[in-house]
Amino acid sequence: MTICKRLPLRPLLLALLLAPLASLTPLHAQDNVFTGTNSGADRVRIAAADFKAGSPDSAALKRTFDTVLFSDLGNAGVFDLVSKSMQPQATPGTPQEMRVADWSGGTANATFVAFGSFSSAGGRGTVNAWVFDTHNAQYPQVLGKQYTDTADENGARMMAHKFADEIILRLGGGIPGIAESKIYFVRAAAGTKEIWVMDYDGANAHAVTHLGTISISPRVSPDNSRIAFSSLGNDGFQIRVYSLLLNRMVAFPSAGGTNLSPAWAANGQIAFSSSRSGDPEIYIADANGNNPRRITSSRGPDVSPTWNPKTGSQIAWISGRTGLPQVYIMDTDGAGVQRMTDTGYATSVSWSPNGQFLAFAWDRKYGPGAPGGQDIYLMDVASKTWIQLTNGIGRCDFPSWSPDGRHVVFAVGSGARAEIWTMLADGTGKHRLAPTGSDMPNWSFR
């Protein structure tokens, strides 16, 4: 059974006000690390009505749309979603058919209702969708949209994703939803590892690369145009880049030694680990791999860099300079080094989109016979206070933040038994996205 510590739900502003200065606070666990998973103490209660079918041949695709929309709103982490069994039986397809009194009271007791119609003709699907405020009798409509796409499963899913993201943006505190985002990951099969991609909810998983070798640590660029990863070839592990626009590999210079764990900055630069000078160190290069410069210089491996997406001026990474690997942060010129973890064995780190938090894998009591294991932790950068997000589900690694900062995707298990899971940033809502053989996930920037 999954055991996790549930966090108080407070606005991010409260977290910033409560966070003490790191120099005055020792590294310790703390319950009141507020992640901003919700924008307030109470979640918005919303109902997603089944849409009306505009034609008999659209019934199956309408069911796909209904299912995906309901799932997207439920996954968002900001809504109290009304169960289908608690909704009125009458299905409104237009504003004229909506009786808000049926939805504002009774078992539904919804503050907002999403509803509309789904039709298909000539190979195109059309969705007319609305959101009504049940407590505003004079001006109930808060959203009205029309979407068109191909009349197939993928088209129905995409229209549901678009509508869900619009609802989340309007009602979820002004932060864009993640229903249209992608997750890149490593898939192992027949002695090889290729880069794959799937929708944020685990659907439509398919291979991106077909290199027939070992490819690891995929990282998608901020503009979603390229994937950088490390791949094993005749010259060892080297950074490779695949263009999602051209659907092929593009040039990236090889170097001596082992080159691993690329990470994109918002301005297109790439940070990575390279042993070209002997000891694995962190380097930064242009987007095309030119002009590499080393920013670390110490005994012990320096690996797994990740940029502060908020400022672009800091990097967090894993270093073994003091013995067992720990989490550190530094400026992009290598100055201002701070050690963030004080014990145990840390392996991978990811910086939240708002720049406030680090998610990382940590075996806090590492050693023979030590209790516990490797789990995902979250740390407030300013105060160095941390909380444990996973416990009892197996070895956890490779956390990656969603673009809205409300979710974390991660791997459970290792090797052929690895699976990809996701959870809200407070540790709740854990569920599996991809089956065994799936590892090293990376969430797209949008």
C-alpha positions as CSV (number, residue, x, y, z in Angstrom):
1,M,0.0,0.0,0.0
2,T,1.2,3.5,-0.8
3,I,2.0,5.6,2.2
4,C,2.6,9.3,1.8
5,K,2.5,12.4,3.8
6,R,-0.3,14.7,2.7
7,L,0.6,18.3,2.6
8,P,-1.6,21.3,3.7
9,L,-3.0,23.0,0.6
10,R,-2.1,26.7,0.6
11,P,-1.4,29.3,-2.0
12,L,2.2,29.6,-3.2
13,L,2.4,33.1,-1.9
14,L,2.0,31.7,1.7
15,A,4.8,29.3,1.0
16,L,7.1,32.1,0.0
17,L,6.2,34.2,3.0
18,L,6.7,31.3,5.4
19,A,10.0,30.1,4.0
20,P,13.0,31.2,6.2
21,L,16.4,32.1,4.9
22,A,18.5,29.0,4.1
23,S,21.5,30.4,6.0
24,L,19.5,30.5,9.2
25,T,17.8,27.1,8.9
26,P,19.4,23.6,9.2
27,L,18.4,21.0,6.7
28,H,15.4,19.1,8.1
29,A,12.0,17.6,7.3
30,Q,9.0,19.7,7.6
31,D,5.3,19.2,7.2
32,N,4.4,22.7,6.1
33,V,6.2,22.8,2.7
34,F,3.4,24.2,0.6
35,T,3.6,23.1,-3.1
36,G,0.8,25.1,-4.5
37,T,-1.0,22.0,-5.8
38,N,-4.2,23.8,-5.2
39,S,-4.8,27.6,-5.4
40,G,-6.7,27.6,-2.2
41,A,-8.0,25.6,0.7
42,D,-11.1,24.4,-1.2
43,R,-11.1,22.8,-4.6
44,V,-13.6,24.1,-7.2
45,R,-16.5,21.7,-7.5
46,I,-17.2,21.0,-11.1
47,A,-19.4,18.5,-13.1
48,A,-18.5,17.3,-16.5
49,A,-21.8,16.2,-18.1
50,D,-21.8,13.6,-20.9
51,F,-22.0,15.4,-24.2
52,K,-25.0,15.0,-26.5
53,A,-24.3,13.0,-29.7
54,G,-25.1,15.1,-32.8
55,S,-25.5,12.1,-35.0
56,P,-25.8,8.3,-34.5
57,D,-22.4,7.6,-36.0
58,S,-20.7,10.0,-33.5
59,A,-21.8,8.0,-30.4
60,A,-18.5,6.0,-30.0
61,L,-16.2,9.0,-30.5
62,K,-18.4,11.1,-28.1
63,R,-17.9,8.4,-25.4
64,T,-14.1,8.8,-26.0
65,F,-14.4,12.5,-25.6
66,D,-16.5,12.2,-22.5
67,T,-14.1,9.8,-20.9
68,V,-11.0,11.8,-21.6
69,L,-12.5,15.1,-20.5
70,F,-13.6,13.6,-17.2
71,S,-10.2,12.1,-16.7
72,D,-8.4,15.3,-17.6
73,L,-10.4,17.4,-15.1
74,G,-9.9,14.7,-12.4
75,N,-6.2,14.6,-13.0
76,A,-5.7,18.4,-12.8
77,G,-5.4,18.5,-9.0
78,V,-7.5,21.7,-8.6
79,F,-11.1,20.3,-8.9
80,D,-13.6,18.5,-6.8
81,L,-15.1,16.5,-9.7
82,V,-18.7,15.4,-9.4
83,S,-19.1,11.7,-9.9
84,K,-21.1,10.6,-12.9
85,S,-23.5,8.7,-10.6
86,M,-24.4,12.0,-8.8
87,Q,-25.2,13.9,-11.9
88,P,-28.8,14.6,-13.2
89,Q,-30.0,12.2,-15.8
90,A,-30.9,14.9,-18.3
91,T,-28.0,15.7,-20.7
92,P,-27.9,19.3,-21.9
93,G,-26.4,19.8,-25.4
94,T,-26.9,23.6,-25.7
95,P,-27.2,26.5,-23.3
96,Q,-31.0,26.5,-23.9
97,E,-31.2,23.0,-22.6
98,M,-29.2,23.6,-19.5
99,R,-31.2,23.8,-16.2
100,V,-28.7,25.1,-13.7
101,A,-31.0,24.4,-10.8
102,D,-30.7,20.7,-11.5
103,W,-26.9,20.9,-11.1
104,S,-26.5,23.4,-8.3
105,G,-28.3,21.4,-5.7
106,G,-29.1,17.7,-5.0
107,T,-26.3,15.2,-5.1
108,A,-24.4,17.1,-7.8
109,N,-24.1,20.3,-5.8
110,A,-21.8,21.7,-8.6
111,T,-20.5,25.2,-8.8
112,F,-19.6,24.8,-12.5
113,V,-20.9,22.5,-15.2
114,A,-19.1,21.6,-18.4
115,F,-21.5,20.4,-21.2
116,G,-22.1,20.5,-24.9
117,S,-22.5,18.4,-28.0
118,F,-20.3,16.2,-30.2
119,S,-21.0,15.6,-33.9
120,S,-19.1,14.3,-36.9
121,A,-19.5,14.7,-40.7
122,G,-17.2,14.4,-43.7
123,G,-14.4,12.9,-41.6
124,R,-14.4,15.9,-39.2
125,G,-15.5,15.9,-35.6
126,T,-17.0,19.1,-34.1
127,V,-17.4,19.9,-30.4
128,N,-19.6,22.7,-29.1
129,A,-18.7,23.2,-25.5
130,W,-19.7,25.5,-22.6
131,V,-19.1,26.0,-18.9
132,F,-21.8,27.5,-16.8
133,D,-21.6,29.0,-13.3
134,T,-24.6,27.5,-11.5
135,H,-24.6,30.3,-8.9
136,N,-24.9,33.1,-11.4
137,A,-28.5,33.1,-12.6
138,Q,-28.2,36.3,-14.8
139,Y,-24.9,35.5,-16.6
140,P,-24.1,31.8,-16.1
141,Q,-21.9,31.3,-19.1
142,V,-18.2,31.6,-18.3
143,L,-16.8,29.7,-21.3
144,G,-18.1,28.8,-24.8
145,K,-15.8,27.1,-27.3
146,Q,-16.0,25.2,-30.6
147,Y,-13.3,22.6,-31.5
148,T,-12.8,20.7,-34.7
149,D,-10.5,17.8,-35.5
150,T,-10.4,14.5,-37.3
151,A,-13.3,12.2,-36.7
152,D,-11.3,9.4,-35.0
153,E,-10.1,8.4,-31.6
154,N,-7.0,10.7,-31.6
155,G,-9.2,13.7,-32.8
156,A,-11.7,13.1,-30.0
157,R,-9.0,12.9,-27.4
158,M,-7.3,16.1,-28.6
159,M,-10.5,18.1,-28.5
160,A,-11.2,16.8,-25.0
161,H,-7.6,17.8,-24.0
162,K,-8.0,21.3,-25.5
163,F,-11.3,21.9,-23.7
164,A,-10.0,20.6,-20.4
165,D,-6.9,22.8,-20.6
166,E,-9.2,25.8,-21.3
167,I,-11.3,25.0,-18.2
168,I,-8.2,24.5,-16.0
169,L,-6.8,27.9,-17.2
170,R,-10.0,29.7,-16.5
171,L,-11.0,28.1,-13.2
172,G,-7.7,26.8,-11.8
173,G,-5.9,30.0,-10.9
174,G,-4.7,31.1,-14.4
175,I,-2.1,28.4,-14.8
176,P,-2.4,26.5,-18.2
177,G,-3.4,22.8,-18.0
178,I,-1.1,19.9,-19.0
179,A,-3.6,17.8,-21.0
180,E,-1.8,18.6,-24.3
181,S,1.7,18.0,-22.9
182,K,3.9,15.0,-23.6
183,I,6.2,12.7,-21.6
184,Y,9.3,11.3,-23.2
185,F,10.9,8.2,-21.8
186,V,13.2,5.2,-22.3
187,R,11.6,1.9,-23.4
188,A,13.6,-1.3,-23.2
189,A,13.1,-4.2,-25.5
190,A,15.1,-7.0,-27.1
191,G,18.4,-5.8,-25.6
192,T,18.0,-2.2,-26.8
193,K,16.7,1.0,-25.3
194,E,14.9,3.6,-27.5
195,I,13.4,7.0,-26.8
196,W,9.6,6.9,-26.7
197,V,6.8,9.5,-26.2
198,M,3.3,9.3,-24.8
199,D,0.5,11.7,-23.9
200,Y,0.5,13.1,-20.4
201,D,-2.0,10.4,-19.3
202,G,-0.1,7.4,-20.8
203,A,-2.0,7.1,-24.0
204,N,-0.6,7.0,-27.6
205,A,2.8,5.6,-26.5
206,H,5.1,5.1,-29.5
207,A,8.8,5.0,-30.4
208,V,10.6,8.2,-31.5
209,T,14.1,6.7,-32.2
210,H,14.9,3.4,-33.9
211,L,18.7,3.3,-33.4
212,G,19.0,-0.3,-32.2
213,T,21.4,0.6,-29.4
214,I,21.2,1.9,-25.8
215,S,19.7,5.4,-25.6
216,I,19.0,7.0,-22.2
217,S,18.1,10.3,-20.4
218,P,15.8,12.0,-23.0
219,R,15.2,15.7,-22.5
220,V,12.9,17.7,-24.8
221,S,13.7,21.3,-25.7
222,P,11.6,24.2,-24.4
223,D,10.1,24.7,-27.9
224,N,9.3,21.0,-28.3
225,S,11.3,20.9,-31.5
226,R,14.2,18.6,-30.4
227,I,15.1,15.8,-28.0
228,A,18.6,15.5,-26.5
229,F,19.7,12.2,-25.1
230,S,22.7,10.1,-24.5
231,S,23.3,7.1,-26.8
232,L,25.9,4.3,-27.0
233,G,27.9,4.1,-30.2
234,N,31.4,3.2,-31.4
235,D,32.7,6.3,-29.6
236,G,31.0,5.4,-26.3
237,F,28.1,7.3,-24.8
238,Q,27.6,10.6,-26.6
239,I,25.0,13.4,-26.6
240,R,22.6,12.9,-29.6
241,V,19.8,15.2,-30.8
242,Y,16.7,14.2,-32.6
243,S,14.6,16.8,-34.5
244,L,10.8,16.4,-33.9
245,L,10.2,18.7,-36.8
246,L,12.4,16.8,-39.3
247,N,11.8,13.4,-37.8
248,R,15.4,12.5,-37.9
249,M,18.7,12.8,-36.1
250,V,20.6,16.1,-36.4
251,A,24.3,16.9,-36.0
252,F,25.7,17.3,-32.5
253,P,29.5,17.0,-32.1
254,S,31.0,14.0,-30.4
255,A,33.7,14.3,-27.7
256,G,36.1,12.2,-25.8
257,G,35.0,10.3,-22.7
258,T,31.5,9.5,-21.5
259,N,28.8,12.2,-22.2
260,L,25.5,11.9,-20.3
261,S,22.4,13.5,-18.9
262,P,21.7,16.5,-21.2
263,A,19.4,19.3,-20.0
264,W,18.0,22.2,-21.9
265,A,17.9,25.8,-20.7
266,A,15.0,28.1,-21.7
267,N,17.4,30.0,-24.0
268,G,18.3,26.8,-25.8
269,Q,21.7,26.1,-24.2
270,I,22.5,22.5,-23.1
271,A,24.1,21.4,-19.9
272,F,25.5,17.9,-19.7
273,S,28.0,15.7,-17.9
274,S,31.2,14.8,-19.7
275,S,34.4,12.9,-18.7
276,R,36.4,14.3,-21.6
277,S,38.8,15.8,-19.2
278,G,39.1,12.6,-17.1
279,D,36.7,13.2,-14.2
280,P,32.9,13.6,-15.0
281,E,32.2,17.4,-14.9
282,I,29.3,19.6,-15.9
283,Y,29.6,21.5,-19.2
284,I,27.4,24.0,-20.9
285,A,27.2,24.3,-24.7
286,D,25.2,26.1,-27.4
287,A,22.1,24.3,-28.7
288,N,24.1,22.8,-31.6
289,G,26.8,21.5,-29.2
290,N,29.4,24.2,-30.1
291,N,31.4,26.3,-27.6
292,P,31.4,23.9,-24.6
293,R,32.7,25.3,-21.4
294,R,33.3,23.4,-18.1
295,I,31.7,24.9,-15.0
296,T,32.7,22.4,-12.4
297,S,36.1,21.2,-11.3
298,S,36.4,18.8,-8.4
299,R,37.3,15.2,-7.6
300,G,34.3,12.9,-7.8
301,P,31.6,12.6,-10.5
302,D,29.4,15.6,-11.4
303,V,26.3,14.5,-13.2
304,S,22.6,15.0,-13.9
305,P,22.3,18.8,-14.3
306,T,19.0,20.6,-14.4
307,W,18.3,24.3,-14.9
308,N,16.3,26.7,-12.8
309,P,13.5,27.3,-15.3
310,K,12.4,30.5,-13.5
311,T,15.7,32.4,-13.8
312,G,17.9,30.3,-16.1
313,S,20.8,31.5,-14.0
314,Q,21.3,28.4,-11.7
315,I,21.8,24.7,-12.1
316,A,21.1,21.9,-9.7
317,W,23.1,18.7,-10.1
318,I,24.4,15.6,-8.4
319,S,28.0,15.5,-7.2
320,G,30.2,13.0,-5.4
321,R,32.8,15.5,-4.4
322,T,32.3,14.8,-0.7
323,G,31.9,11.0,-1.0
324,L,28.4,9.7,-1.6
325,P,26.5,11.7,-4.3
326,Q,24.5,14.7,-3.0
327,V,22.3,17.4,-4.5
328,Y,24.0,20.8,-5.1
329,I,23.1,24.0,-6.8
330,M,25.3,26.7,-8.4
331,D,25.3,29.7,-10.7
332,T,25.8,28.9,-14.4
333,D,29.3,30.2,-14.2
334,G,30.2,27.6,-11.5
335,A,30.1,30.1,-8.6
336,G,27.8,30.1,-5.6
337,V,27.9,26.4,-4.9
338,Q,25.5,25.2,-2.2
339,R,25.1,21.7,-0.9
340,M,21.4,20.9,-0.5
341,T,21.4,17.4,1.0
342,D,23.4,16.5,4.0
343,T,23.4,12.7,4.1
344,G,22.4,9.5,2.3
345,Y,22.7,8.8,-1.5
346,A,21.0,11.1,-4.0
347,T,20.8,10.2,-7.7
348,S,18.7,12.6,-9.8
349,V,17.2,16.0,-9.5
350,S,14.6,18.2,-11.2
351,W,13.8,21.9,-10.7
352,S,10.2,23.0,-10.5
353,P,8.9,25.5,-13.2
354,N,8.5,28.3,-10.6
355,G,12.0,27.9,-9.3
356,Q,11.0,27.2,-5.8
357,F,11.3,23.5,-5.4
358,L,13.7,20.6,-6.2
359,A,12.4,17.1,-6.7
360,F,15.0,14.4,-6.4
361,A,15.6,10.7,-5.6
362,W,17.2,10.1,-2.3
363,D,18.1,7.1,-0.2
364,R,18.3,9.1,3.0
365,K,19.6,6.3,5.2
366,Y,21.8,4.6,2.7
367,G,24.0,1.8,3.8
368,P,24.0,-2.0,4.6
369,G,21.1,-2.9,6.7
370,A,19.7,0.7,6.7
371,P,15.9,1.0,6.9
372,G,13.9,2.5,4.0
373,G,15.0,2.8,0.4
374,Q,15.3,5.2,-2.5
375,D,12.2,7.5,-2.7
376,I,11.2,10.8,-4.3
377,Y,11.6,13.9,-2.1
378,L,10.7,17.5,-2.5
379,M,12.8,20.4,-1.1
380,D,12.1,24.1,-0.8
381,V,15.2,25.7,-2.2
382,A,15.2,28.8,0.0
383,S,14.8,27.0,3.3
384,K,16.2,23.6,2.5
385,T,13.3,22.0,4.2
386,W,12.1,18.8,2.6
387,I,9.3,16.3,2.6
388,Q,9.1,12.7,1.4
389,L,6.6,12.0,-1.5
390,T,6.8,8.3,-1.9
391,N,7.2,5.4,0.5
392,G,6.6,1.7,0.1
393,I,6.0,1.4,-3.7
394,G,9.5,0.3,-4.6
395,R,12.7,2.0,-5.7
396,C,11.9,5.5,-7.1
397,D,14.0,7.6,-9.4
398,F,14.2,10.2,-12.2
399,P,11.5,12.7,-11.1
400,S,10.4,15.3,-13.7
401,W,8.0,18.2,-13.2
402,S,5.0,18.9,-15.2
403,P,4.9,22.3,-16.9
404,D,2.2,23.5,-14.5
405,G,4.2,22.6,-11.5
406,R,1.4,20.6,-10.0
407,H,2.6,17.1,-10.9
408,V,5.7,14.9,-10.9
409,V,6.4,12.0,-13.1
410,F,8.9,9.4,-12.0
411,A,10.2,5.8,-12.4
412,V,9.4,3.0,-10.0
413,G,11.7,0.0,-10.1
414,S,14.7,-0.5,-12.3
415,G,15.9,-2.3,-15.4
416,A,13.3,-4.5,-17.1
417,R,10.9,-4.0,-14.1
418,A,10.9,-0.2,-14.2
419,E,7.5,1.5,-14.6
420,I,6.5,5.1,-15.0
421,W,4.2,6.7,-12.5
422,T,2.8,10.1,-11.8
423,M,1.5,12.0,-8.8
424,L,0.5,15.4,-7.6
425,A,3.3,17.5,-6.2
426,D,2.0,16.9,-2.6
427,G,2.5,13.1,-3.1
428,T,-1.2,12.2,-3.6
429,G,-2.9,10.8,-6.6
430,K,-0.2,8.2,-7.5
431,H,-0.9,6.0,-10.5
432,R,1.0,4.1,-13.1
433,L,1.3,5.6,-16.7
434,A,3.5,3.1,-18.5
435,P,4.2,-0.6,-18.0
436,T,7.4,-2.5,-17.1
437,G,10.4,-1.7,-19.3
438,S,9.7,2.1,-19.2
439,D,12.2,4.4,-17.4
440,M,13.7,7.9,-17.2
441,P,10.7,10.1,-17.9
442,N,10.9,13.7,-18.9
443,W,7.8,16.0,-19.1
444,S,7.7,18.5,-22.0
445,F,7.8,22.2,-21.2
446,R,4.3,22.6,-22.5
